Amino acid sequence: MLYFQRGSPGSWRLLLSLLLLPACKKGSGQLHYSVPEEAKHGTFVGRIAQDLGLELAELVPRLFRVASKDHRELLEVNLQNGILFVNSRIDREKLCGRNTECNVHLEVILDQPLQVYHVEVEVRDINDNPPRFSRSEQRLNILESRMPDSRFPVEGASDLDIGVNAELRYKVNPNEYFDLDVKRNEGETKVLELVLKKPLDREETQEHRLLLIATDGGKPELTGTVQLLINVLDANDNAPEFDKPIYNVKMLENTPNETLVIKLNASDADEGSNKEIMYLFSNLVSDDVKSKFSINSDSGEIKVKGELDYEDCNLYEINIDAVDRSTFPLTGHCKVIVKLLDVNDNSPEMAITSLFLPIKEDAPLGTVIALISVSDPDSGSNGQVTCSLTSHVPFKLMSTFKNYYSLVLDSALDRESIFEYELVVTAKDGGSPSLWATASLSVEVADVNDNAPVFAQPEYTVFVKENNPPGHHVFTVSALDVDAQENALVSYSLVERRVGERALSSYVSVHAESGKVYVLQPLDHEELELLQFQVSARDAGVPPLGSNVTLQLFVLDENDNAPALLGPWQQGAGGAVSELVPRSVGAGHVVAKVRAVDADSGYNAWLSYELLPLVGVARSPFRVGQYTGEISTTHSLDEADAPRQSLLVLVKDHGEPALTTTATVLVSLVESGQVPKSYSRVSVGAGSQEAALVDVNVYLIIAICAVSSLLVLTLLLYTAFRCSATPTEGSCKPGKPTLVCSSAVGSWSYSQQRRQRVCSGEGPPKTDLMAFSPSLPQGPNSTDNVSLIHPILPS
């Protein structure tokens, strides 16, 4: 980064960017070419490669290039033949103005090793600008009483060319009254005057029209013309006269306003009002001159009016008229030439081009870091600039050409000691007092790739709901690399492995640049509860360094499974269940029991039962246990109860939203003695497996309860032993005991036998056991108050 500061107002201009390699070798000597301005595109300038002693085959590998501070597009080099040619139109007048010398400075740069050559191309002037007058016509008022040999100044032409091409000759068209006299003043400028050859006669001719022709010295010659309109006046014998026709004044630039330049004095031999004189700017004075100077019409004092800048214009020619106040005024003429002297009012200008930043700490001595160009628009010693560098730094300035310096490495670098240097380059001119400018350059020392990316923690836990959409973003990993540039550019990838029969990359993916982790397919909590994997972070250094982080992705359950009926209602059996009930049973008699399970877990698997009212039935003699699913009588049956009743039981889980299913039980009321020992059938499409249910006697119930109690005790001891064991890394961790929620209405847990996997390593999945122990109060005739134990088998 560059910071600029200067001693006085000015502007900075950056050089074109140049990339140089560390090894530096000075180019020797300088080439000089010349080319005419306005040369066409492709015009041959010189065999620059041959003249520099370079082989054509090495131009491209060594990155041969040409740079110029302000005029890079004017000239170009063909890398195939090493010829310097004109690339775009060169206008000398636009490039250098009226300066006698016009050179384009080029820097030829090659790498491996670094060489810098300085080339100057002189732009020769051609006669492409004709003489031009500031206006299309000039008017002069001359009294008919003026004597022969009277002189009248006229404005000359200017030519943008230089040398012979700007040497102008003047003439007027032949006439009997006027000749043209051309003189050179002290400033080598030409003064044009019309000389009266014989007296004028206003009564004969009131106006004379002459054509003033200016011809330059170029080949071919170019000309410019202006119309002279001479109005013949009637009056006055003596015109005002100045002490001398030309006054030369020298002033310092930046002279304050209202400073006196000169006080003119003209005299008139007439008397009275004819002797009174007014001083005026001539019609030949341009608006630019009038903006810089003012004249007092009575005293003849010329004062500074605007800003005088030597660098803008260093010479002003002011034509003054002295006019008497007669009815027919006469005019005297003189010219004031103001020459400005340069003062040291411009501080040096400096441009720095960074070439090899940051610089490696193992860079060899002599490595070029930057090129520095200095300039000062002042002249003489005011424009001579010297450069200096901050002391006690491992760098130095080397002069490569006039006003050009190279910043090179002077001693070894050690990034562990200092990783950045703030350099200050000072440019100071030779004026008195001198002006200066500074530029700050930040030189960063680059390190090698010795730091691997680091994650904030070694392991992350991530939760995602099952049934996620494909491509769902679940987490973003981020690693920090303290190196710089490409050594700190981190990319992420999965550490691939197998998850069962499938590749890990079929489940998740990681964006290489952002580190975002995506789940590629919908996950099912019932099949996969935990997915453990690693993400690798690698930098782009050579060689690359990296590290890994572990992600544990837990799949959260969603209520995506409706309750499923068991027993006669099980899928494939279909229809309703019929039951025969004696009319003699009392209140609380269990008629049937609806069994259902839910594949979800937690609240999503907690089931409740509800008896739906039937249309047209005011009161039903049956009820269903909210959490047991047992259908029992509400009162003793009598003759008022319908002999055939259809009961619709709604089974609902506690998920959000809740999912439901229904079971239909057809109850037939019969007289005592008509009920067989065991009767239950499917009314529509009953399966053969439900046709022959066996009685459950009290001895069997006692045996089941005893075995269940023993198994529950065994499970508790086994679970305690499993929880106390320390899990080994990379293997499947033992499943946690299923949460059992106790309440006033009983205990609930996941109650369906199912398979579940915890995928956290390559080891085989473990068996998960769950217990279901309903604790609701049962009816007196209940025969199903038993604990059902369902092992979760490994997949």
DRENVO-210000 format. One record per residue (C-alpha): x negated, y, z; residue number from 1. Coordinates in steps of 0.05 Angstrom, whole numbers, always signed. Each point is the difference from the previous one (the first is absolute). Example, Ala and Ser with C-alpha at 12.3 -4.5 7.8 and 13.67 -1.06 7.14 Angstrom:
<pts>
-246	-90	+156	1
-27	+69	-13	2
</pts>
This chain:
<pts>
+0	+0	+0	1
-26	+69	-18	2
+10	+64	+39	3
-20	+68	-28	4
-16	+66	+34	5
-30	+62	-31	6
-27	+67	+22	7
+46	+43	-44	8
+62	-13	-44	9
-10	-46	-59	10
+25	-65	-30	11
-27	-71	-1	12
+0	-45	-60	13
-13	-74	+5	14
-46	-36	-48	15
+26	-59	-38	16
-2	-65	+39	17
-63	-41	-12	18
-13	-69	+28	19
-74	-16	+12	20
-31	-64	+27	21
-50	+1	+58	22
-66	-7	-37	23
-21	+68	-24	24
-53	+20	-51	25
-8	+71	-25	26
+7	+16	-73	27
-56	+41	-27	28
+1	+57	-50	29
+56	+37	-35	30
+30	-5	-70	31
+23	+60	-39	32
+48	-3	-58	33
+39	+53	-39	34
+67	-2	-36	35
+40	+55	-34	36
+65	+20	+30	37
+65	-22	-32	38
-34	-65	-22	39
+49	-55	-19	40
+14	-60	+43	41
-54	-53	-9	42
-54	+50	-22	43
-69	-29	+14	44
-39	+35	+56	45
-59	-47	+14	46
-24	-71	+12	47
+2	+7	+75	48
-15	-73	+17	49
-60	-3	-46	50
-26	+67	+24	51
+4	-24	+72	52
-37	-64	-17	53
+60	-45	+15	54
+19	-65	-35	55
+70	-3	-28	56
+12	-67	+32	57
-9	+28	+70	58
+50	+58	-6	59
+62	-39	+18	60
-29	-45	+55	61
-32	+60	+34	62
+65	+40	-4	63
-29	+55	-44	64
+43	+62	+8	65
-3	+75	-12	66
+26	+51	+50	67
+7	+75	-2	68
+21	+48	+54	69
+54	+35	-41	70
-3	-25	-72	71
+2	-76	+3	72
+49	-6	-58	73
-40	+40	-51	74
-55	-51	-13	75
+0	-76	+2	76
-48	-58	-13	77
+14	-60	-43	78
-25	-59	+41	79
-7	-43	-62	80
-53	+43	-34	81
-22	+49	+55	82
+19	+62	-40	83
+24	+64	+34	84
+57	+30	-39	85
+52	+56	+4	86
+63	-26	+34	87
+44	+62	-2	88
+1	+71	-27	89
-55	+45	+28	90
+16	+75	+1	91
-63	+37	+19	92
+37	+65	+15	93
+47	-36	+48	94
-57	-39	+30	95
-52	+55	+11	96
+32	+66	-19	97
-51	+52	-24	98
-60	-33	+32	99
-58	-8	-47	100
-15	-70	+26	101
+53	-54	+0	102
-20	-69	+25	103
+40	-61	+21	104
-36	-37	+56	105
+9	-75	+1	106
-22	-53	+50	107
-14	-68	-28	108
+6	-54	+54	109
-19	-73	-2	110
+4	-53	+55	111
-44	-60	+18	112
-44	+36	+15	113
+30	+70	+6	114
-29	+50	-50	115
+24	+72	-11	116
-20	+40	-62	117
+16	+73	-13	118
+20	+20	-70	119
+15	+69	-27	120
+40	+10	-63	121
-4	+70	-30	122
+63	+25	-33	123
-19	+43	-60	124
+43	+58	-20	125
+34	+2	-69	126
+34	+59	-30	127
+71	-21	+17	128
+25	+66	+29	129
+12	+62	-43	130
-9	+70	+28	131
+62	+24	+36	132
+24	+70	+18	133
+40	+10	+64	134
+57	+31	-39	135
+26	+1	-70	136
-6	+75	-9	137
-35	+59	+31	138
+27	+72	+1	139
-43	+63	-1	140
+23	+72	+4	141
-49	+48	-34	142
+9	+75	-9	143
-6	+27	-70	144
-48	+52	+27	145
-53	-51	+18	146
-65	+12	-35	147
-36	-50	-44	148
-46	-49	+38	149
+50	-2	+58	150
+2	-69	+30	151
+59	-41	+25	152
-10	-66	+38	153
+38	-62	-21	154
+4	-68	+34	155
-43	-57	-28	156
+16	-73	-7	157
-22	-60	+42	158
-23	-69	-22	159
+4	-61	+45	160
-60	-32	-34	161
-72	+15	+20	162
-65	+18	-35	163
+2	+14	-74	164
+72	-23	-3	165
+20	+58	+46	166
-43	+54	-34	167
+52	+47	-29	168
-5	+49	-57	169
+53	+54	-11	170
+25	+41	-58	171
+61	+40	-19	172
+34	+1	-67	173
-28	+55	-46	174
+32	+69	+10	175
-20	+73	-9	176
+8	+23	+72	177
-33	-50	+47	178
-62	-42	+8	179
-15	-53	+53	180
-61	+7	+44	181
-22	-60	+43	182
-50	+10	+57	183
-28	-46	+55	184
+1	+24	+71	185
-46	-21	+57	186
+43	-61	+14	187
-12	-24	-72	188
+74	+10	-14	189
+21	+36	-63	190
+35	+68	+2	191
+44	+15	-60	192
+16	+71	-20	193
+37	+30	-59	194
-39	+59	-29	195
+39	+55	-35	196
-31	+13	-69	197
+41	+61	-20	198
+55	+44	+32	199
+70	-27	+6	200
+60	+37	-27	201
+64	-17	+37	202
+42	+36	-51	203
-28	-46	-53	204
-1	-66	+38	205
+29	-10	+69	206
-22	-72	+10	207
-58	-42	-24	208
+0	-76	+0	209
-67	-36	+3	210
-17	-74	+5	211
-57	-17	+48	212
-32	-67	-19	213
-45	-41	+47	214
-42	-56	-30	215
-41	-51	+41	216
-68	-29	-19	217
+22	-72	-5	218
+1	-45	-61	219
+50	+5	-28	220
+15	+70	+23	221
+65	+14	+37	222
+34	+68	+4	223
+51	+38	+41	224
+35	+65	-15	225
+37	+56	+36	226
+42	+57	-28	227
-24	+71	+18	228
+57	+51	+0	229
-28	+72	+1	230
+50	+54	+15	231
-24	+70	-21	232
+19	+54	+52	233
+4	+74	-7	234
-36	+42	+56	235
-61	+11	+42	236
-71	+19	-16	237
-42	-33	+55	238
+9	-69	+27	239
-24	-18	+71	240
-70	-28	+2	241
-32	-47	+51	242
-71	+7	+26	243
-19	-63	-38	244
+39	-50	-42	245
-17	-62	+42	246
-5	-8	+75	247
-32	-62	+32	248
+20	-18	+71	249
-23	-60	+42	250
+42	-25	+58	251
+2	-59	+47	252
+56	-50	-10	253
+54	-1	+53	254
-6	+76	+7	255
+60	+24	+43	256
+58	+36	-32	257
-2	+75	-6	258
-76	-2	-6	259
-24	+55	-48	260
-30	-28	-63	261
-18	+66	-35	262
+25	+71	-5	263
+4	+23	-72	264
-8	+72	-22	265
+21	+29	-67	266
-1	+73	-23	267
+41	+39	-51	268
-25	+65	-33	269
+72	+26	-8	270
+35	+46	+48	271
+64	-4	+41	272
+42	-63	-3	273
-43	-25	-58	274
-57	-5	+49	275
+37	-42	+52	276
-18	-73	-7	277
+36	-66	+18	278
-37	-66	+5	279
+35	-62	-25	280
-15	-72	-18	281
-5	-7	-75	282
+50	-42	-37	283
-58	-47	-12	284
-2	-19	+74	285
+31	-69	+14	286
+50	-13	+54	287
-51	-44	+36	288
-47	+60	+7	289
+57	+44	+23	290
+16	-51	+55	291
-71	+6	+26	292
-12	+75	-4	293
+40	+65	+7	294
-16	+71	-23	295
+20	+67	+29	296
+26	+41	-58	297
-21	+66	+32	298
-68	-15	+32	299
-24	-54	-48	300
-17	-47	+57	301
+2	-74	-17	302
+12	-45	+61	303
+5	-75	+13	304
+72	-23	-1	305
-2	-77	-2	306
-46	-57	+20	307
-67	-1	-37	308
-29	-70	-7	309
-67	-11	-33	310
+17	-72	-15	311
+63	+22	-36	312
-29	+59	-40	313
-66	+36	+10	314
+7	+57	-51	315
+57	+50	-12	316
+2	+51	-57	317
+48	+58	+15	318
+17	+51	-55	319
+20	+67	+29	320
+35	+59	-35	321
-6	+72	+23	322
+61	+38	-26	323
+11	+75	+5	324
+68	+29	+18	325
+12	+41	-63	326
+63	-7	-41	327
-41	-39	-50	328
-49	-35	+46	329
-69	-20	-20	330
-35	-62	+28	331
-71	-15	+20	332
-24	-72	+8	333
-50	-39	+41	334
-12	-72	+23	335
-15	-23	+70	336
-36	-68	+5	337
+6	-32	+69	338
-49	-57	+14	339
+14	-43	+61	340
-56	-27	+43	341
+7	-69	+31	342
+6	-7	+75	343
-2	-66	+38	344
+75	-7	+8	345
+9	-72	-21	346
-19	-57	+46	347
-29	-63	-32	348
+47	-52	-27	349
-13	-73	+14	350
+30	-64	-28	351
-13	-68	+30	352
+15	-66	-34	353
+1	-62	+44	354
-33	-56	-37	355
-11	-58	+47	356
+45	+4	+61	357
+4	-34	+46	358
-73	-22	+1	359
-18	-69	+28	360
-45	-2	+60	361
-49	-44	-39	362
-6	+49	-59	363
-72	+10	-23	364
-36	+66	+9	365
+9	+49	-57	366
+73	-19	-11	367
+36	+59	-33	368
+62	+19	+41	369
+23	+65	-33	370
-16	+51	-54	371
+3	+73	+19	372
+7	+58	-49	373
-8	+73	+22	374
+12	+65	-37	375
+6	+75	+14	376
+34	+48	-49	377
-45	+57	+23	378
-62	+19	-40	379
-74	+3	+16	380
-21	-20	+71	381
+73	+7	+21	382
+14	-62	-42	383
-59	-43	+21	384
+24	-55	+46	385
-37	-48	+46	386
+30	-60	+37	387
-15	-31	+68	388
+27	-59	+39	389
+17	-14	+73	390
-62	-20	+38	391
-12	-65	+37	392
+40	-43	-48	393
-24	-60	-41	394
+12	+37	-66	395
-36	+53	-41	396
+13	+46	-60	397
-41	-9	-64	398
+1	+52	-55	399
+13	-34	-67	400
+9	+61	-45	401
+13	+74	+7	402
+58	+9	+48	403
+10	-76	+4	404
-16	-43	+61	405
+6	-73	+20	406
+17	-23	+70	407
-41	-64	+12	408
-12	-49	+58	409
-65	+18	+36	410
-2	-51	+57	411
+34	-65	+21	412
+72	-2	+24	413
+28	-37	+59	414
+76	-3	+1	415
+1	-28	+71	416
-34	+64	+23	417
+34	+52	-44	418
+58	-19	-47	419
+11	+69	-30	420
-41	+63	-14	421
+27	+70	-7	422
-47	+37	-47	423
+0	+75	-14	424
-31	+25	-64	425
-16	+75	+0	426
-10	+40	-64	427
-31	+69	+10	428
-14	+53	-53	429
-59	+48	-3	430
+39	+65	+8	431
-10	+50	+56	432
+38	-13	+43	433
+6	-71	-25	434
+65	-36	-7	435
+11	-74	+13	436
+49	-57	-8	437
+4	-67	+35	438
+31	-67	-18	439
+13	-56	+49	440
-9	-71	-24	441
+22	-60	+42	442
-45	-61	-15	443
+30	-64	+26	444
-45	-60	+13	445
+33	-64	-25	446
-6	-65	+38	447
-5	-72	-25	448
+57	-49	+10	449
-15	-24	+70	450
+69	+3	+33	451
+56	-49	-11	452
+74	+21	+3	453
+28	-5	+71	454
+72	-11	+21	455
+28	+35	+61	456
+16	-67	+33	457
-15	-72	-17	458
+72	-24	-2	459
+69	+30	-15	460
+69	-26	+15	461
+54	+14	-52	462
+74	-14	+3	463
+45	-8	-60	464
+73	-20	-5	465
+17	-62	-39	466
+35	+6	-68	467
-45	+59	-16	468
+2	+26	-72	469
-57	-24	-45	470
-59	+49	+0	471
+20	+28	+69	472
-55	+43	+33	473
-11	-24	+71	474
-67	+29	+22	475
-61	+40	-21	476
-70	-20	+19	477
-54	+53	+2	478
-75	-7	+8	479
-50	+56	+8	480
-69	+1	-32	481
-47	+54	+26	482
-41	-1	-64	483
+10	+50	-56	484
+28	-1	-71	485
+6	-70	-30	486
-32	-31	+62	487
+62	+24	+38	488
+50	-20	-53	489
+38	-58	+32	490
+41	-52	-36	491
+44	-52	+32	492
+16	-72	-17	493
+31	-62	+30	494
-44	-56	+28	495
+34	-55	-40	496
+19	-66	+32	497
+56	-52	-4	498
+64	+6	+39	499
+28	-70	-2	500
+7	-17	-73	501
-3	+71	-25	502
-54	+54	-6	503
+0	+58	+48	504
+3	+49	-59	505
+70	-26	-17	506
+25	+28	+66	507
-36	+66	+9	508
-45	+48	-39	509
-44	+59	+17	510
-8	+63	-42	511
-74	+6	-16	512
-4	+75	+9	513
+53	+20	+52	514
-4	-63	+44	515
+76	-7	-1	516
+23	-71	+16	517
+61	-25	-39	518
+43	-62	+10	519
+10	-29	-69	520
+62	-42	+13	521
+58	-4	+50	522
-21	-34	+64	523
+44	-49	+39	524
-7	+1	+76	525
+29	-70	+3	526
-58	-26	-43	527
-58	+47	+18	528
-6	+39	+65	529
-73	+21	-1	530
-48	+12	-58	531
-71	+14	+21	532
-51	+23	-51	533
-62	+43	-10	534
-12	+63	-42	535
-70	+16	-24	536
-27	+71	-9	537
-60	+9	-46	538
-37	+64	-20	539
-25	+16	-69	540
-74	+4	+18	541
-55	-42	-29	542
-1	-51	+30	543
+71	+7	+28	544
+13	-8	+75	545
+66	-22	+31	546
+39	-23	+61	547
+66	-37	+14	548
+62	+14	+42	549
+53	-50	+23	550
+74	+13	-10	551
+54	-39	+37	552
+65	+8	-38	553
+61	-20	+42	554
+65	-13	-38	555
+59	+26	+41	556
+67	-35	-3	557
+59	+30	-37	558
+72	-24	+6	559
+1	-33	-67	560
+30	-68	+18	561
+73	-10	+17	562
+20	-51	+53	563
+4	-71	-27	564
+50	-50	+26	565
-21	-69	+24	566
+37	-66	+6	567
+61	-10	-43	568
-6	+70	-29	569
-72	-11	-23	570
-14	+19	-72	571
+20	-55	-46	572
+57	-24	+43	573
+47	+60	-11	574
+73	+8	+22	575
+30	+4	+69	576
-3	-45	+62	577
+64	-32	+27	578
+10	-15	+74	579
+57	-37	+37	580
+18	+29	+68	581
+50	-32	+49	582
+54	+47	+24	583
-13	-22	+70	584
-69	+34	+7	585
-7	+57	+48	586
-31	+68	-4	587
-75	+1	-15	588
-1	-65	-39	589
-56	+0	-53	590
+31	-17	-67	591
-62	+7	-44	592
-67	+35	-3	593
-26	+42	-58	594
-75	-6	-8	595
-41	+49	-42	596
-72	+22	-6	597
-35	+62	-30	598
-66	-4	-37	599
-20	+69	+26	600
-31	+13	+68	601
+13	+43	+61	602
+64	+40	+0	603
+10	-18	-73	604
+9	-73	+21	605
+43	+13	+62	606
+69	-26	-19	607
+69	+14	+28	608
+67	-32	-15	609
+67	+32	-8	610
+69	-28	-15	611
+33	+40	-55	612
+75	+13	+6	613
+44	-31	-53	614
+54	+38	-37	615
+69	-16	+28	616
-26	-33	+64	617
+16	+43	+61	618
-39	-40	+52	619
-47	-58	-7	620
-8	-53	+55	621
-74	-6	-16	622
-62	+41	+12	623
-74	-5	-19	624
-61	+9	+46	625
-37	+64	-21	626
-68	-32	+3	627
+15	-75	+4	628
+46	-8	-60	629
+45	-46	+41	630
+74	+3	-19	631
+44	-12	+62	632
+72	+9	+20	633
+23	+63	+35	634
+59	-33	+36	635
+36	-66	+5	636
+32	-18	-67	637
+75	-3	-5	638
+54	-11	-51	639
-2	+74	-20	640
-69	-8	-30	641
+1	-17	-75	642
-19	-72	-14	643
-51	+20	-53	644
-46	+60	+9	645
-58	+26	-42	646
-56	+33	+39	647
-50	+47	-36	648
-65	+10	+40	649
-46	+58	-19	650
-74	-13	+13	651
-40	+65	+3	652
-73	+17	+15	653
-26	+63	+35	654
-40	+29	-58	655
+8	+68	-31	656
+44	-6	-39	657
+29	-64	+28	658
+10	-61	-46	659
+58	-48	+10	660
+29	-67	-21	661
+66	-35	+16	662
+21	-69	+20	663
+71	-28	-6	664
+28	-50	+50	665
+69	-32	-12	666
+31	-20	+67	667
+59	-49	+2	668
+39	-7	+65	669
+23	-72	+14	670
+33	-37	+56	671
-42	-35	+51	672
-19	-70	-22	673
-1	+18	-73	674
-71	+27	+3	675
-54	-51	-20	676
-62	-4	+42	677
-40	+39	-50	678
+31	+39	-56	679
-31	+54	-44	680
+3	+5	-75	681
-14	+49	-56	682
+66	+23	-31	683
-29	+14	-68	684
-58	-42	-28	685
-20	-27	+68	686
-68	-34	+0	687
-6	-72	+21	688
-53	+18	+51	689
+53	+38	+43	690
+53	-55	-6	691
-25	-44	+56	692
-22	+42	+59	693
-15	-40	+63	694
+25	+17	+69	695
-48	+34	+46	696
+8	-31	+68	697
-23	+28	+65	698
-60	-47	+5	699
-27	+24	-66	700
+8	+73	+21	701
-37	-13	+65	702
-57	-34	-38	703
-6	+57	-50	704
-1	+52	+56	705
-55	-38	+36	706
-43	-8	-62	707
+11	+74	-18	708
-21	+23	+69	709
-63	-42	-4	710
-16	+26	-69	711
+11	+73	+22	712
-49	-10	+58	713
-51	-31	-48	714
+7	+58	-48	715
-11	+51	+56	716
-64	-35	+21	717
-23	-6	-72	718
+15	+73	-15	719
-38	+23	+62	720
-60	-42	-21	721
+2	+27	-71	722
+4	+74	+23	723
-59	-9	+47	724
-44	-27	-56	725
-45	+51	-36	726
+17	+2	-75	727
-57	-12	-48	728
-11	+52	-55	729
+19	-19	-70	730
+50	-53	+22	731
+75	+3	+10	732
+16	+29	+68	733
+52	-37	+43	734
+69	+28	-7	735
+28	+39	+59	736
+59	-29	+38	737
+66	+23	-29	738
+32	+57	+39	739
+59	-23	+42	740
+48	+56	+18	741
+42	-11	+63	742
+65	+36	+13	743
+66	-8	+35	744
+26	-39	-59	745
-58	-49	-6	746
-68	-10	-30	747
-14	+1	-75	748
-59	-16	-45	749
-16	-20	-70	750
+38	-66	-7	751
-12	-28	-68	752
-51	-52	-16	753
-44	+33	-53	754
-71	+4	-25	755
-42	+61	+12	756
-72	+16	-18	757
-51	+48	+31	758
-52	+11	-54	759
-61	+30	+33	760
-55	-46	-23	761
-16	-64	-36	762
+21	-47	+57	763
+65	-39	-2	764
+63	+34	+27	765
+22	-18	+70	766
+67	-27	+24	767
+45	+51	+34	768
+52	-26	+50	769
+62	+38	+23	770
+53	-15	+52	771
+74	+16	-2	772
+36	-6	+67	773
+71	+28	+1	774
+21	+19	+70	775
+72	+22	-9	776
+50	-32	+46	777
+33	-60	-33	778
+71	-25	+4	779
+15	-58	+43	780
+4	-47	-59	781
-62	+26	-35	782
-46	-55	-22	783
-50	+42	-38	784
-35	+38	+55	785
-68	-26	-19	786
-67	+32	-19	787
-18	-7	-72	788
-75	-1	-13	789
-23	+13	-70	790
-74	-6	-18	791
-27	+44	-55	792
-37	-48	-45	793
-65	+20	-36	794
+7	+12	-74	795
</pts>
